[in-house]
């Protein structure tokens, strides 16, 4: 599914790393680069480079941070939110196509098994 989702980004002029940062900020989060880096365990330099590109594309807006002058808050712009919502619609279509023809009972069983496995891992 990840490959299909990445393929759908090509026409939207964003990469999977851009998509991830948009998702971190969706729908109305305001975060600093260090906060994103810490919460999602990604190198700060990588997040900074991605944020810079998204600001340049006007998908993300910086805002003054009263707590830390040197580290602005970032949030989705209207354009960024609209784009990410289109990405979510594309993702939903991909999910529906992947699970087309699988019964609800089979999906429920799969969900229970995966939840059980995840619980054992965490």
CORDAHU-V35580 format. One line per field, one symbol per residue. phi: phi as a letter, one per 40 degrees, with the letter a starting at -180 (. if undefined). burial: I if it has 16 or more other C-alpha atoms within 10 Angstrom, else O. Layout:
# CORDAHU-V35580
phi = ???
burial = ???
This chain:
# CORDAHU-V35580
phi = .ccccccccdcbgbbcccdccdcdcccbcbbcdcccdccbfbddccccccddcccccgcbbcbcbccbdcbccbaccdcccccccccccdccccccccccgccccccccccccccccccccb
burial = OOOOIIOIIOOOOIOIOIIOIIIIIIOOOIIIIIOIIOOOOOOOOOIIOIIOOIIOOOIIIIOOOOOOOOIIIIIIIOOIIOIIIOIOOIIOOIOOOOOOOOOOOOOOOOOOOOOOOOOOOO
